[in-house]
Amino acid sequence: MKTFPRFTLCTLTGLLLLACGGTKTDQKTTQTMQASQGTFGHDVAFLKRHQDVLVLTSPDNDSAQIAVIGAYQGRVMTSTANGAGGNSFGWINYKLIESGRYQPHMNAFGGEDRIWLSPEGGQFSVYFKPAAPFTFDEWQTPAIIDTTAYTLDKATGSEAVFSKTASLTNHAGVTFDIRIERKVSVFSKTAIAGLFPDTDLTGVNVVGYETANTLENTGADWHRDKGVLGIWILGMFTPSPKTTIIAPFTSTYSEKLLLTDTYFGKVPADRLKVLDQAVIMRADGNHRSKIGLAGLSARPFAGSYDAGKGVLTIVQYDLSPTGDYLKSTWEQHNDPYGGDALNAYNDGPLADGSQLGPFYELESNSSVKALKKGETLTHHHRTFHFEGPADKLAPIAKAFLGVDLQTDLNW
């Protein structure tokens, strides 16, 4: 197995002080090298021992920070709403990172906002070579979303822009020349208040950030009957016995709930409930299960609630209810453009007892179109963590996720 290189931000002219020395954030990080596991300070210190880490901070709230790694495709590894000593919200694969070696098929470094490309399976997949069977042995994650380090094009205290180019061939033999750009921004407290209007955040610690993900066609025109590419954002978080995934839905565009709950076998009834306005699923890391909502049923919000730590997580993403979404199941598709807009996953042991995590995921997909040369597709994915007493978080959950924290999440 290959070892993975360090992505050296220090070599970028003009960013030396920001990335490598002397900043207020770095001084704070140095002071928290011995921070306890589970804290942001601990995770930043660990990550800095293996890769170059860019810590971005809210413009008006020093306690709200995120850790980004260019070597991992401009990935947001973790975040905090309460400084270095606060909870670290992203799941991190310490063992894999510490090994310094690439794994076959994919490298699950972790992180609460990483970019993938859709579709994963089907005749337009870019994870399987032309004519290859849809089996695990043949499955390979493209390097541009797995092992390739992105270039840091710009950075300020609260924002960074990364990019990379690549050429990919899909299962149908069509080649795509592309450029990916990821703009990562930490929100100010004022901006978060505007995004969650009529919400009382007094006594609540909050961090929020956005990735603006742009896919540019730099080659030949795309054609719908030969396949296109979509943007897929996945966030990995730490599970607990008291954590529940929440996927709100709407009947505005479809009277029938377009829910898929059979990705890894049907999700057991004691792990999945359909409420009046949302689907909820256990996020305890003990049973491998996945759900998906089609664009016609999804809402542009999803989230989770950890009752033990008092953390409400909300993701907000671009949604086109009547748009085309790519299917990613490992099979030939009769309707390759009838896929999910939202997915959620709970990790669990495999048949042999092994387990990658545990973690759980909140995922959003872009709608797609056949891009001509020079055209772009952009997908925004925002992540917010609200930390506080249940009575403060309950109105936010009700307004944006459609659930009552006290009565709806009782298992």
Disulfide bonds with the S-S distance in Angstrom:
Cys10-Cys20 1.74
